[in-house]
């Protein structure tokens, strides 16, 4: 379970990184809280952060379910791929919305793998 704990902690760092980019964009573009729009550069940072929060809600359960049901090594590597995909997505989205696709795809494929492993692991442990 150390591996899932490590990936979970990395996820917290990714969220913190994305949050920092939102704060930086607020200052750079003069967007005062609680406003969530006003400049495309800010909106890209905001959406990258919010999408990562949304994805985290689905990612963490499948990471832990796969880890706890016989797929700890696979969960580690797929979790790491998801983390890398999220960083790629966040950095890309902050450069240009069109640059986020590769990171999103990597993260989605990693999530899909974790979901399948979670389902298999649960099925095997219920039998």
Backbone as XML, in Angstrom:
<?xml version="1.0"?>
<chain id="A" units="angstrom">
  <residue number="1" name="UNK">
    <atom name="N" x="0.802" y="-1.194" z="0.000"/>
    <atom name="CA" x="0.000" y="0.000" z="0.000"/>
    <atom name="C" x="0.849" y="1.264" z="0.000"/>
  </residue>
  <residue number="2" name="UNK">
    <atom name="N" x="2.154" y="1.098" z="0.197"/>
    <atom name="CA" x="3.057" y="2.250" z="0.140"/>
    <atom name="C" x="2.974" y="2.928" z="-1.219"/>
  </residue>
  <residue number="3" name="UNK">
    <atom name="N" x="2.841" y="2.115" z="-2.261"/>
    <atom name="CA" x="2.814" y="2.654" z="-3.612"/>
    <atom name="C" x="1.594" y="3.547" z="-3.835"/>
  </residue>
  <residue number="4" name="UNK">
    <atom name="N" x="0.424" y="3.065" z="-3.433"/>
    <atom name="CA" x="-0.792" y="3.869" z="-3.585"/>
    <atom name="C" x="-0.708" y="5.133" z="-2.731"/>
  </residue>
  <residue number="5" name="UNK">
    <atom name="N" x="-0.100" y="5.019" z="-1.568"/>
    <atom name="CA" x="0.085" y="6.196" z="-0.710"/>
    <atom name="C" x="0.983" y="7.220" z="-1.391"/>
  </residue>
  <residue number="6" name="UNK">
    <atom name="N" x="2.057" y="6.745" z="-2.015"/>
    <atom name="CA" x="2.988" y="7.621" z="-2.725"/>
    <atom name="C" x="2.295" y="8.329" z="-3.889"/>
  </residue>
  <residue number="7" name="UNK">
    <atom name="N" x="1.533" y="7.578" z="-4.682"/>
    <atom name="CA" x="0.821" y="8.167" z="-5.823"/>
    <atom name="C" x="-0.223" y="9.167" z="-5.325"/>
  </residue>
  <residue number="8" name="UNK">
    <atom name="N" x="-0.893" y="8.856" z="-4.232"/>
    <atom name="CA" x="-1.875" y="9.783" z="-3.661"/>
    <atom name="C" x="-1.209" y="11.090" z="-3.242"/>
  </residue>
  <residue number="9" name="UNK">
    <atom name="N" x="-0.043" y="10.991" z="-2.624"/>
    <atom name="CA" x="0.691" y="12.194" z="-2.230"/>
    <atom name="C" x="1.129" y="12.994" z="-3.459"/>
  </residue>
  <residue number="10" name="UNK">
    <atom name="N" x="1.565" y="12.309" z="-4.515"/>
    <atom name="CA" x="1.902" y="13.006" z="-5.764"/>
    <atom name="C" x="0.683" y="13.738" z="-6.314"/>
  </residue>
  <residue number="11" name="UNK">
    <atom name="N" x="-0.487" y="13.123" z="-6.201"/>
    <atom name="CA" x="-1.710" y="13.760" z="-6.673"/>
    <atom name="C" x="-1.967" y="15.066" z="-5.920"/>
  </residue>
  <residue number="12" name="UNK">
    <atom name="N" x="-1.717" y="15.052" z="-4.618"/>
    <atom name="CA" x="-1.873" y="16.274" z="-3.819"/>
    <atom name="C" x="-0.922" y="17.359" z="-4.333"/>
  </residue>
  <residue number="13" name="UNK">
    <atom name="N" x="0.309" y="16.975" z="-4.653"/>
    <atom name="CA" x="1.278" y="17.946" z="-5.186"/>
    <atom name="C" x="0.835" y="18.497" z="-6.535"/>
  </residue>
  <residue number="14" name="UNK">
    <atom name="N" x="0.268" y="17.654" z="-7.381"/>
    <atom name="CA" x="-0.234" y="18.107" z="-8.682"/>
    <atom name="C" x="-1.363" y="19.115" z="-8.477"/>
  </residue>
  <residue number="15" name="UNK">
    <atom name="N" x="-2.273" y="18.830" z="-7.556"/>
    <atom name="CA" x="-3.359" y="19.771" z="-7.268"/>
    <atom name="C" x="-2.819" y="21.094" z="-6.735"/>
  </residue>
  <residue number="16" name="UNK">
    <atom name="N" x="-1.822" y="21.026" z="-5.882"/>
    <atom name="CA" x="-1.199" y="22.232" z="-5.339"/>
    <atom name="C" x="-0.534" y="23.038" z="-6.457"/>
  </residue>
  <residue number="17" name="UNK">
    <atom name="N" x="0.164" y="22.351" z="-7.368"/>
    <atom name="CA" x="0.805" y="22.989" z="-8.519"/>
    <atom name="C" x="-0.238" y="23.706" z="-9.376"/>
  </residue>
  <residue number="18" name="UNK">
    <atom name="N" x="-1.333" y="23.012" z="-9.688"/>
    <atom name="CA" x="-2.388" y="23.609" z="-10.514"/>
    <atom name="C" x="-3.027" y="24.802" z="-9.807"/>
  </residue>
  <residue number="19" name="UNK">
    <atom name="N" x="-3.222" y="24.685" z="-8.507"/>
    <atom name="CA" x="-3.784" y="25.783" z="-7.724"/>
    <atom name="C" x="-2.858" y="27.002" z="-7.771"/>
  </residue>
  <residue number="20" name="UNK">
    <atom name="N" x="-1.567" y="26.757" z="-7.691"/>
    <atom name="CA" x="-0.597" y="27.844" z="-7.779"/>
    <atom name="C" x="-0.649" y="28.560" z="-9.114"/>
  </residue>
  <residue number="21" name="UNK">
    <atom name="N" x="-0.855" y="27.795" z="-10.187"/>
    <atom name="CA" x="-0.966" y="28.414" z="-11.510"/>
    <atom name="C" x="-2.216" y="29.281" z="-11.617"/>
  </residue>
  <residue number="22" name="UNK">
    <atom name="N" x="-3.292" y="28.868" z="-10.965"/>
    <atom name="CA" x="-4.511" y="29.691" z="-10.947"/>
    <atom name="C" x="-4.239" y="30.996" z="-10.203"/>
  </residue>
  <residue number="23" name="UNK">
    <atom name="N" x="-3.593" y="30.907" z="-9.065"/>
    <atom name="CA" x="-3.256" y="32.112" z="-8.304"/>
    <atom name="C" x="-2.357" y="33.049" z="-9.083"/>
  </residue>
  <residue number="24" name="UNK">
    <atom name="N" x="-1.372" y="32.474" z="-9.746"/>
    <atom name="CA" x="-0.463" y="33.285" z="-10.559"/>
    <atom name="C" x="-1.227" y="33.970" z="-11.694"/>
  </residue>
  <residue number="25" name="UNK">
    <atom name="N" x="-2.140" y="33.234" z="-12.338"/>
    <atom name="CA" x="-2.924" y="33.808" z="-13.436"/>
    <atom name="C" x="-3.856" y="34.909" z="-12.932"/>
  </residue>
  <residue number="26" name="UNK">
    <atom name="N" x="-4.404" y="34.742" z="-11.732"/>
    <atom name="CA" x="-5.248" y="35.811" z="-11.160"/>
    <atom name="C" x="-4.461" y="37.113" z="-11.063"/>
  </residue>
  <residue number="27" name="UNK">
    <atom name="N" x="-3.249" y="37.018" z="-10.554"/>
    <atom name="CA" x="-2.413" y="38.208" z="-10.434"/>
    <atom name="C" x="-2.004" y="38.768" z="-11.782"/>
  </residue>
  <residue number="28" name="UNK">
    <atom name="N" x="-1.585" y="37.900" z="-12.679"/>
    <atom name="CA" x="-1.099" y="38.320" z="-13.995"/>
    <atom name="C" x="-2.181" y="39.029" z="-14.803"/>
  </residue>
  <residue number="29" name="UNK">
    <atom name="N" x="-3.419" y="38.523" z="-14.726"/>
    <atom name="CA" x="-4.494" y="39.073" z="-15.553"/>
    <atom name="C" x="-5.462" y="39.958" z="-14.772"/>
  </residue>
  <residue number="30" name="UNK">
    <atom name="N" x="-5.173" y="40.198" z="-13.498"/>
    <atom name="CA" x="-6.006" y="41.093" z="-12.695"/>
    <atom name="C" x="-7.407" y="40.568" z="-12.427"/>
  </residue>
  <residue number="31" name="UNK">
    <atom name="N" x="-7.543" y="39.270" z="-12.236"/>
    <atom name="CA" x="-8.848" y="38.666" z="-11.961"/>
    <atom name="C" x="-9.001" y="38.537" z="-10.445"/>
  </residue>
  <residue number="32" name="UNK">
    <atom name="N" x="-9.900" y="39.317" z="-9.890"/>
    <atom name="CA" x="-10.112" y="39.308" z="-8.441"/>
    <atom name="C" x="-11.122" y="38.219" z="-8.059"/>
  </residue>
  <residue number="33" name="UNK">
    <atom name="N" x="-10.836" y="37.514" z="-6.952"/>
    <atom name="CA" x="-11.770" y="36.504" z="-6.448"/>
    <atom name="C" x="-13.058" y="37.204" z="-6.026"/>
  </residue>
  <residue number="34" name="UNK">
    <atom name="N" x="-14.190" y="36.626" z="-6.225"/>
    <atom name="CA" x="-14.478" y="35.255" z="-6.624"/>
    <atom name="C" x="-14.687" y="35.058" z="-8.123"/>
  </residue>
  <residue number="35" name="UNK">
    <atom name="N" x="-14.326" y="36.036" z="-8.946"/>
    <atom name="CA" x="-14.536" y="35.918" z="-10.392"/>
    <atom name="C" x="-13.826" y="34.681" z="-10.944"/>
  </residue>
  <residue number="36" name="UNK">
    <atom name="N" x="-14.470" y="34.036" z="-11.898"/>
    <atom name="CA" x="-13.912" y="32.828" z="-12.524"/>
    <atom name="C" x="-13.770" y="32.995" z="-14.023"/>
  </residue>
  <residue number="37" name="UNK">
    <atom name="N" x="-13.860" y="34.228" z="-14.493"/>
    <atom name="CA" x="-13.676" y="34.505" z="-15.916"/>
    <atom name="C" x="-13.168" y="35.932" z="-16.068"/>
  </residue>
  <residue number="38" name="UNK">
    <atom name="N" x="-12.779" y="36.260" z="-17.288"/>
    <atom name="CA" x="-12.308" y="37.613" z="-17.539"/>
    <atom name="C" x="-11.142" y="37.693" z="-18.495"/>
  </residue>
  <residue number="39" name="UNK">
    <atom name="N" x="-10.352" y="36.634" z="-18.587"/>
    <atom name="CA" x="-9.236" y="36.588" z="-19.528"/>
    <atom name="C" x="-8.990" y="35.127" z="-19.887"/>
  </residue>
  <residue number="40" name="UNK">
    <atom name="N" x="-8.756" y="34.870" z="-21.157"/>
    <atom name="CA" x="-8.578" y="33.484" z="-21.601"/>
    <atom name="C" x="-7.423" y="32.789" z="-20.883"/>
  </residue>
  <residue number="41" name="UNK">
    <atom name="N" x="-6.343" y="33.501" z="-20.627"/>
    <atom name="CA" x="-5.209" y="32.901" z="-19.926"/>
    <atom name="C" x="-5.584" y="32.435" z="-18.532"/>
  </residue>
  <residue number="42" name="UNK">
    <atom name="N" x="-6.353" y="33.254" z="-17.821"/>
    <atom name="CA" x="-6.825" y="32.846" z="-16.498"/>
    <atom name="C" x="-7.783" y="31.673" z="-16.604"/>
  </residue>
  <residue number="43" name="UNK">
    <atom name="N" x="-8.700" y="31.739" z="-17.562"/>
    <atom name="CA" x="-9.697" y="30.680" z="-17.708"/>
    <atom name="C" x="-9.055" y="29.332" z="-18.026"/>
  </residue>
  <residue number="44" name="UNK">
    <atom name="N" x="-7.971" y="29.333" z="-18.784"/>
    <atom name="CA" x="-7.254" y="28.082" z="-19.071"/>
    <atom name="C" x="-6.650" y="27.501" z="-17.792"/>
  </residue>
  <residue number="45" name="UNK">
    <atom name="N" x="-6.024" y="28.337" z="-16.983"/>
    <atom name="CA" x="-5.443" y="27.866" z="-15.718"/>
    <atom name="C" x="-6.539" y="27.354" z="-14.791"/>
  </residue>
  <residue number="46" name="UNK">
    <atom name="N" x="-7.632" y="28.081" z="-14.721"/>
    <atom name="CA" x="-8.751" y="27.709" z="-13.855"/>
    <atom name="C" x="-9.360" y="26.381" z="-14.286"/>
  </residue>
  <residue number="47" name="UNK">
    <atom name="N" x="-9.595" y="26.227" z="-15.590"/>
    <atom name="CA" x="-10.187" y="24.987" z="-16.103"/>
    <atom name="C" x="-9.244" y="23.806" z="-15.917"/>
  </residue>
  <residue number="48" name="UNK">
    <atom name="N" x="-7.952" y="24.005" z="-16.117"/>
    <atom name="CA" x="-6.991" y="22.911" z="-15.922"/>
    <atom name="C" x="-7.027" y="22.435" z="-14.475"/>
  </residue>
  <residue number="49" name="UNK">
    <atom name="N" x="-7.091" y="23.373" z="-13.549"/>
    <atom name="CA" x="-7.166" y="23.008" z="-12.128"/>
    <atom name="C" x="-8.485" y="22.313" z="-11.812"/>
  </residue>
  <residue number="50" name="UNK">
    <atom name="N" x="-9.584" y="22.900" z="-12.241"/>
    <atom name="CA" x="-10.893" y="22.334" z="-11.927"/>
    <atom name="C" x="-11.064" y="20.952" z="-12.550"/>
  </residue>
  <residue number="51" name="UNK">
    <atom name="N" x="-10.597" y="20.775" z="-13.785"/>
    <atom name="CA" x="-10.697" y="19.463" z="-14.420"/>
    <atom name="C" x="-9.874" y="18.435" z="-13.661"/>
  </residue>
  <residue number="52" name="UNK">
    <atom name="N" x="-8.731" y="18.837" z="-13.146"/>
    <atom name="CA" x="-7.894" y="17.920" z="-12.371"/>
    <atom name="C" x="-8.584" y="17.535" z="-11.065"/>
  </residue>
  <residue number="53" name="UNK">
    <atom name="N" x="-9.246" y="18.483" z="-10.424"/>
    <atom name="CA" x="-10.022" y="18.164" z="-9.222"/>
    <atom name="C" x="-11.124" y="17.158" z="-9.572"/>
  </residue>
  <residue number="54" name="UNK">
    <atom name="N" x="-11.827" y="17.406" z="-10.683"/>
    <atom name="CA" x="-12.901" y="16.504" z="-11.111"/>
    <atom name="C" x="-12.367" y="15.103" z="-11.395"/>
  </residue>
  <residue number="55" name="UNK">
    <atom name="N" x="-11.235" y="15.015" z="-12.072"/>
    <atom name="CA" x="-10.646" y="13.720" z="-12.412"/>
    <atom name="C" x="-10.134" y="12.993" z="-11.168"/>
  </residue>
  <residue number="56" name="UNK">
    <atom name="N" x="-9.620" y="13.743" z="-10.204"/>
    <atom name="CA" x="-9.097" y="13.149" z="-8.975"/>
    <atom name="C" x="-10.174" y="12.360" z="-8.237"/>
  </residue>
  <residue number="57" name="UNK">
    <atom name="N" x="-11.393" y="12.866" z="-8.259"/>
    <atom name="CA" x="-12.505" y="12.204" z="-7.577"/>
    <atom name="C" x="-12.726" y="10.795" z="-8.126"/>
  </residue>
  <residue number="58" name="UNK">
    <atom name="N" x="-12.467" y="10.581" z="-9.397"/>
    <atom name="CA" x="-12.613" y="9.247" z="-9.998"/>
    <atom name="C" x="-11.318" y="8.446" z="-9.916"/>
  </residue>
  <residue number="59" name="UNK">
    <atom name="N" x="-10.182" y="9.124" z="-10.004"/>
    <atom name="CA" x="-8.883" y="8.454" z="-10.032"/>
    <atom name="C" x="-8.534" y="7.764" z="-8.711"/>
  </residue>
  <residue number="60" name="UNK">
    <atom name="N" x="-8.663" y="8.472" z="-7.608"/>
    <atom name="CA" x="-8.223" y="7.905" z="-6.327"/>
    <atom name="C" x="-8.944" y="6.609" z="-5.946"/>
  </residue>
  <residue number="61" name="UNK">
    <atom name="N" x="-10.265" y="6.512" z="-6.113"/>
    <atom name="CA" x="-10.902" y="5.233" z="-5.776"/>
    <atom name="C" x="-10.382" y="4.053" z="-6.598"/>
  </residue>
  <residue number="62" name="UNK">
    <atom name="N" x="-10.226" y="4.225" z="-7.908"/>
    <atom name="CA" x="-9.764" y="3.079" z="-8.712"/>
    <atom name="C" x="-8.303" y="2.760" z="-8.435"/>
  </residue>
  <residue number="63" name="UNK">
    <atom name="N" x="-7.498" y="3.769" z="-8.115"/>
    <atom name="CA" x="-6.109" y="3.515" z="-7.725"/>
    <atom name="C" x="-6.070" y="2.612" z="-6.495"/>
  </residue>
  <residue number="64" name="UNK">
    <atom name="N" x="-6.836" y="2.966" z="-5.479"/>
    <atom name="CA" x="-6.825" y="2.212" z="-4.225"/>
    <atom name="C" x="-7.505" y="0.856" z="-4.362"/>
  </residue>
  <residue number="65" name="UNK">
    <atom name="N" x="-8.594" y="0.789" z="-5.102"/>
    <atom name="CA" x="-9.273" y="-0.502" z="-5.280"/>
    <atom name="C" x="-8.363" y="-1.479" z="-6.011"/>
  </residue>
  <residue number="66" name="UNK">
    <atom name="N" x="-7.709" y="-1.028" z="-7.075"/>
    <atom name="CA" x="-6.778" y="-1.903" z="-7.805"/>
    <atom name="C" x="-5.626" y="-2.326" z="-6.897"/>
  </residue>
  <residue number="67" name="UNK">
    <atom name="N" x="-5.091" y="-1.386" z="-6.130"/>
    <atom name="CA" x="-3.963" y="-1.689" z="-5.234"/>
    <atom name="C" x="-4.335" y="-2.703" z="-4.162"/>
  </residue>
  <residue number="68" name="UNK">
    <atom name="N" x="-5.511" y="-2.560" z="-3.617"/>
    <atom name="CA" x="-5.943" y="-3.427" z="-2.517"/>
    <atom name="C" x="-6.475" y="-4.782" z="-2.970"/>
  </residue>
  <residue number="69" name="UNK">
    <atom name="N" x="-6.635" y="-4.958" z="-4.277"/>
    <atom name="CA" x="-7.217" y="-6.194" z="-4.788"/>
    <atom name="C" x="-6.291" y="-6.936" z="-5.736"/>
  </residue>
  <residue number="70" name="UNK">
    <atom name="N" x="-4.997" y="-6.897" z="-5.441"/>
    <atom name="CA" x="-4.054" y="-7.755" z="-6.137"/>
    <atom name="C" x="-3.275" y="-7.147" z="-7.284"/>
  </residue>
  <residue number="71" name="UNK">
    <atom name="N" x="-3.412" y="-5.852" z="-7.509"/>
    <atom name="CA" x="-2.733" y="-5.234" z="-8.651"/>
    <atom name="C" x="-1.884" y="-4.037" z="-8.229"/>
  </residue>
  <residue number="72" name="UNK">
    <atom name="N" x="-1.184" y="-4.166" z="-7.112"/>
    <atom name="CA" x="-0.441" y="-3.022" z="-6.581"/>
    <atom name="C" x="0.622" y="-2.510" z="-7.552"/>
  </residue>
  <residue number="73" name="UNK">
    <atom name="N" x="1.382" y="-3.401" z="-8.174"/>
    <atom name="CA" x="2.432" y="-2.966" z="-9.099"/>
    <atom name="C" x="1.838" y="-2.276" z="-10.326"/>
  </residue>
  <residue number="74" name="UNK">
    <atom name="N" x="0.809" y="-2.891" z="-10.909"/>
    <atom name="CA" x="0.146" y="-2.266" z="-12.059"/>
    <atom name="C" x="-0.465" y="-0.920" z="-11.667"/>
  </residue>
  <residue number="75" name="UNK">
    <atom name="N" x="-1.085" y="-0.878" z="-10.504"/>
    <atom name="CA" x="-1.701" y="0.368" z="-10.041"/>
    <atom name="C" x="-0.648" y="1.459" z="-9.875"/>
  </residue>
  <residue number="76" name="UNK">
    <atom name="N" x="0.537" y="1.065" z="-9.402"/>
    <atom name="CA" x="1.616" y="2.041" z="-9.249"/>
    <atom name="C" x="1.962" y="2.670" z="-10.599"/>
  </residue>
  <residue number="77" name="UNK">
    <atom name="N" x="2.217" y="1.845" z="-11.599"/>
    <atom name="CA" x="2.649" y="2.367" z="-12.900"/>
    <atom name="C" x="1.536" y="3.114" z="-13.619"/>
  </residue>
  <residue number="78" name="UNK">
    <atom name="N" x="0.315" y="2.599" z="-13.532"/>
    <atom name="CA" x="-0.807" y="3.319" z="-14.143"/>
    <atom name="C" x="-1.091" y="4.617" z="-13.387"/>
  </residue>
  <residue number="79" name="UNK">
    <atom name="N" x="-0.942" y="4.589" z="-12.072"/>
    <atom name="CA" x="-1.107" y="5.811" z="-11.285"/>
    <atom name="C" x="-0.062" y="6.850" z="-11.634"/>
  </residue>
  <residue number="80" name="UNK">
    <atom name="N" x="1.166" y="6.395" z="-11.810"/>
    <atom name="CA" x="2.237" y="7.311" z="-12.211"/>
    <atom name="C" x="1.969" y="7.880" z="-13.604"/>
  </residue>
  <residue number="81" name="UNK">
    <atom name="N" x="1.470" y="7.044" z="-14.512"/>
    <atom name="CA" x="1.115" y="7.524" z="-15.855"/>
    <atom name="C" x="0.011" y="8.574" z="-15.769"/>
  </residue>
  <residue number="82" name="UNK">
    <atom name="N" x="-0.967" y="8.351" z="-14.886"/>
    <atom name="CA" x="-2.044" y="9.323" z="-14.714"/>
    <atom name="C" x="-1.491" y="10.651" z="-14.207"/>
  </residue>
  <residue number="83" name="UNK">
    <atom name="N" x="-0.586" y="10.586" z="-13.237"/>
    <atom name="CA" x="0.043" y="11.796" z="-12.693"/>
    <atom name="C" x="0.786" y="12.547" z="-13.795"/>
  </residue>
  <residue number="84" name="UNK">
    <atom name="N" x="1.588" y="11.833" z="-14.576"/>
    <atom name="CA" x="2.331" y="12.468" z="-15.671"/>
    <atom name="C" x="1.381" y="13.065" z="-16.700"/>
  </residue>
  <residue number="85" name="UNK">
    <atom name="N" x="0.305" y="12.348" z="-17.000"/>
    <atom name="CA" x="-0.698" y="12.870" z="-17.925"/>
    <atom name="C" x="-1.337" y="14.144" z="-17.419"/>
  </residue>
  <residue number="86" name="UNK">
    <atom name="N" x="-1.617" y="14.195" z="-16.121"/>
    <atom name="CA" x="-2.216" y="15.397" z="-15.534"/>
    <atom name="C" x="-1.265" y="16.588" z="-15.609"/>
  </residue>
  <residue number="87" name="UNK">
    <atom name="N" x="0.015" y="16.358" z="-15.315"/>
    <atom name="CA" x="0.993" y="17.450" z="-15.392"/>
    <atom name="C" x="1.091" y="17.941" z="-16.830"/>
  </residue>
  <residue number="88" name="UNK">
    <atom name="N" x="1.176" y="17.017" z="-17.780"/>
    <atom name="CA" x="1.223" y="17.365" z="-19.203"/>
    <atom name="C" x="-0.023" y="18.169" z="-19.577"/>
  </residue>
  <residue number="89" name="UNK">
    <atom name="N" x="-1.185" y="17.723" z="-19.118"/>
    <atom name="CA" x="-2.449" y="18.395" z="-19.394"/>
    <atom name="C" x="-2.447" y="19.822" z="-18.833"/>
  </residue>
  <residue number="90" name="UNK">
    <atom name="N" x="-2.050" y="19.963" z="-17.578"/>
    <atom name="CA" x="-2.059" y="21.274" z="-16.919"/>
    <atom name="C" x="-1.101" y="22.240" z="-17.605"/>
  </residue>
  <residue number="91" name="UNK">
    <atom name="N" x="0.119" y="21.790" z="-17.843"/>
    <atom name="CA" x="1.113" y="22.650" z="-18.498"/>
    <atom name="C" x="0.649" y="23.002" z="-19.907"/>
  </residue>
  <residue number="92" name="UNK">
    <atom name="N" x="0.148" y="22.005" z="-20.631"/>
    <atom name="CA" x="-0.333" y="22.249" z="-21.989"/>
    <atom name="C" x="-1.488" y="23.221" z="-22.027"/>
  </residue>
  <residue number="93" name="UNK">
    <atom name="N" x="-2.458" y="23.025" z="-21.158"/>
    <atom name="CA" x="-3.636" y="23.889" z="-21.132"/>
    <atom name="C" x="-3.244" y="25.322" z="-20.788"/>
  </residue>
  <residue number="94" name="UNK">
    <atom name="N" x="-2.262" y="25.499" z="-19.934"/>
    <atom name="CA" x="-1.809" y="26.840" z="-19.579"/>
    <atom name="C" x="-1.063" y="27.518" z="-20.722"/>
  </residue>
  <residue number="95" name="UNK">
    <atom name="N" x="-0.534" y="26.727" z="-21.661"/>
    <atom name="CA" x="0.117" y="27.310" z="-22.845"/>
    <atom name="C" x="-0.910" y="27.635" z="-23.912"/>
  </residue>
  <residue number="96" name="UNK">
    <atom name="N" x="-1.771" y="26.672" z="-24.225"/>
    <atom name="CA" x="-2.816" y="26.842" z="-25.232"/>
    <atom name="C" x="-3.807" y="25.697" z="-25.071"/>
  </residue>
  <residue number="97" name="UNK">
    <atom name="N" x="-5.112" y="25.965" z="-25.156"/>
    <atom name="CA" x="-6.091" y="24.894" z="-24.980"/>
    <atom name="C" x="-5.853" y="23.680" z="-25.886"/>
  </residue>
  <residue number="98" name="UNK">
    <atom name="N" x="-5.362" y="23.899" z="-27.080"/>
    <atom name="CA" x="-5.134" y="22.779" z="-28.002"/>
    <atom name="C" x="-3.974" y="21.888" z="-27.569"/>
  </residue>
  <residue number="99" name="UNK">
    <atom name="N" x="-3.116" y="22.361" z="-26.671"/>
    <atom name="CA" x="-1.937" y="21.597" z="-26.239"/>
    <atom name="C" x="-2.242" y="20.630" z="-25.096"/>
  </residue>
  <residue number="100" name="UNK">
    <atom name="N" x="-3.499" y="20.541" z="-24.682"/>
    <atom name="CA" x="-3.839" y="19.694" z="-23.534"/>
    <atom name="C" x="-4.209" y="18.270" z="-23.919"/>
  </residue>
  <residue number="101" name="UNK">
    <atom name="N" x="-4.437" y="18.002" z="-25.186"/>
    <atom name="CA" x="-4.997" y="16.722" z="-25.632"/>
    <atom name="C" x="-4.140" y="15.509" z="-25.291"/>
  </residue>
  <residue number="102" name="UNK">
    <atom name="N" x="-2.830" y="15.588" z="-25.507"/>
    <atom name="CA" x="-1.954" y="14.451" z="-25.236"/>
    <atom name="C" x="-1.972" y="14.048" z="-23.777"/>
  </residue>
  <residue number="103" name="UNK">
    <atom name="N" x="-1.915" y="15.020" z="-22.896"/>
    <atom name="CA" x="-1.956" y="14.738" z="-21.465"/>
    <atom name="C" x="-3.291" y="14.161" z="-21.034"/>
  </residue>
  <residue number="104" name="UNK">
    <atom name="N" x="-4.367" y="14.686" z="-21.620"/>
    <atom name="CA" x="-5.689" y="14.155" z="-21.296"/>
    <atom name="C" x="-5.801" y="12.702" z="-21.725"/>
  </residue>
  <residue number="105" name="UNK">
    <atom name="N" x="-5.306" y="12.388" z="-22.927"/>
    <atom name="CA" x="-5.369" y="11.016" z="-23.435"/>
    <atom name="C" x="-4.569" y="10.059" z="-22.553"/>
  </residue>
  <residue number="106" name="UNK">
    <atom name="N" x="-3.350" y="10.444" z="-22.183"/>
    <atom name="CA" x="-2.534" y="9.596" z="-21.314"/>
    <atom name="C" x="-3.248" y="9.341" z="-19.986"/>
  </residue>
  <residue number="107" name="UNK">
    <atom name="N" x="-3.782" y="10.384" z="-19.391"/>
    <atom name="CA" x="-4.502" y="10.235" z="-18.129"/>
    <atom name="C" x="-5.742" y="9.371" z="-18.264"/>
  </residue>
  <residue number="108" name="UNK">
    <atom name="N" x="-6.468" y="9.548" z="-19.362"/>
    <atom name="CA" x="-7.678" y="8.755" z="-19.580"/>
    <atom name="C" x="-7.352" y="7.277" z="-19.731"/>
  </residue>
  <residue number="109" name="UNK">
    <atom name="N" x="-6.316" y="6.966" z="-20.513"/>
    <atom name="CA" x="-5.930" y="5.563" z="-20.706"/>
    <atom name="C" x="-5.465" y="4.932" z="-19.397"/>
  </residue>
  <residue number="110" name="UNK">
    <atom name="N" x="-4.718" y="5.687" z="-18.598"/>
    <atom name="CA" x="-4.279" y="5.180" z="-17.293"/>
    <atom name="C" x="-5.486" y="4.941" z="-16.385"/>
  </residue>
  <residue number="111" name="UNK">
    <atom name="N" x="-6.426" y="5.882" z="-16.386"/>
    <atom name="CA" x="-7.643" y="5.713" z="-15.592"/>
    <atom name="C" x="-8.420" y="4.483" z="-16.041"/>
  </residue>
  <residue number="112" name="UNK">
    <atom name="N" x="-8.561" y="4.318" z="-17.347"/>
    <atom name="CA" x="-9.289" y="3.172" z="-17.884"/>
    <atom name="C" x="-8.642" y="1.861" z="-17.435"/>
  </residue>
  <residue number="113" name="UNK">
    <atom name="N" x="-7.305" y="1.803" z="-17.495"/>
    <atom name="CA" x="-6.590" y="0.616" z="-17.026"/>
    <atom name="C" x="-6.851" y="0.341" z="-15.556"/>
  </residue>
  <residue number="114" name="UNK">
    <atom name="N" x="-6.815" y="1.381" z="-14.743"/>
    <atom name="CA" x="-7.087" y="1.219" z="-13.310"/>
    <atom name="C" x="-8.524" y="0.769" z="-13.058"/>
  </residue>
  <residue number="115" name="UNK">
    <atom name="N" x="-9.443" y="1.295" z="-13.832"/>
    <atom name="CA" x="-10.847" y="0.899" z="-13.685"/>
    <atom name="C" x="-11.024" y="-0.586" z="-13.992"/>
  </residue>
  <residue number="116" name="UNK">
    <atom name="N" x="-10.426" y="-1.036" z="-15.095"/>
    <atom name="CA" x="-10.524" y="-2.448" z="-15.483"/>
    <atom name="C" x="-9.885" y="-3.338" z="-14.417"/>
  </residue>
  <residue number="117" name="UNK">
    <atom name="N" x="-8.693" y="-2.967" z="-13.952"/>
    <atom name="CA" x="-8.035" y="-3.758" z="-12.907"/>
    <atom name="C" x="-8.855" y="-3.782" z="-11.618"/>
  </residue>
  <residue number="118" name="UNK">
    <atom name="N" x="-9.474" y="-2.674" z="-11.288"/>
    <atom name="CA" x="-10.326" y="-2.625" z="-10.096"/>
    <atom name="C" x="-11.493" y="-3.595" z="-10.225"/>
  </residue>
  <residue number="119" name="UNK">
    <atom name="N" x="-12.129" y="-3.584" z="-11.385"/>
    <atom name="CA" x="-13.264" y="-4.487" z="-11.613"/>
    <atom name="C" x="-12.823" y="-5.947" z="-11.559"/>
  </residue>
  <residue number="120" name="UNK">
    <atom name="N" x="-11.704" y="-6.260" z="-12.204"/>
    <atom name="CA" x="-11.186" y="-7.634" z="-12.187"/>
    <atom name="C" x="-10.829" y="-8.048" z="-10.763"/>
  </residue>
  <residue number="121" name="UNK">
    <atom name="N" x="-10.115" y="-7.189" z="-10.055"/>
    <atom name="CA" x="-9.713" y="-7.499" z="-8.687"/>
    <atom name="C" x="-10.900" y="-7.730" z="-7.769"/>
  </residue>
  <residue number="122" name="UNK">
    <atom name="N" x="-11.904" y="-6.878" z="-7.881"/>
    <atom name="CA" x="-13.098" y="-7.059" z="-7.051"/>
    <atom name="C" x="-13.816" y="-8.356" z="-7.398"/>
  </residue>
  <residue number="123" name="UNK">
    <atom name="N" x="-13.926" y="-8.642" z="-8.679"/>
    <atom name="CA" x="-14.588" y="-9.876" z="-9.118"/>
    <atom name="C" x="-13.853" y="-11.104" z="-8.585"/>
  </residue>
  <residue number="124" name="UNK">
    <atom name="N" x="-12.535" y="-11.107" z="-8.724"/>
    <atom name="CA" x="-11.743" y="-12.249" z="-8.261"/>
    <atom name="C" x="-11.846" y="-12.434" z="-6.747"/>
  </residue>
  <residue number="125" name="UNK">
    <atom name="N" x="-11.902" y="-11.352" z="-6.024"/>
    <atom name="CA" x="-11.962" y="-11.446" z="-4.564"/>
    <atom name="C" x="-13.366" y="-11.726" z="-4.032"/>
  </residue>
  <residue number="126" name="UNK">
    <atom name="N" x="-14.365" y="-11.569" z="-4.876"/>
    <atom name="CA" x="-15.733" y="-11.881" z="-4.473"/>
    <atom name="C" x="-16.059" y="-13.350" z="-4.731"/>
  </residue>
  <residue number="127" name="UNK">
    <atom name="N" x="-15.307" y="-13.961" z="-5.633"/>
    <atom name="CA" x="-15.598" y="-15.358" z="-6.017"/>
    <atom name="C" x="-15.182" y="-16.335" z="-4.948"/>
  </residue>
</chain>
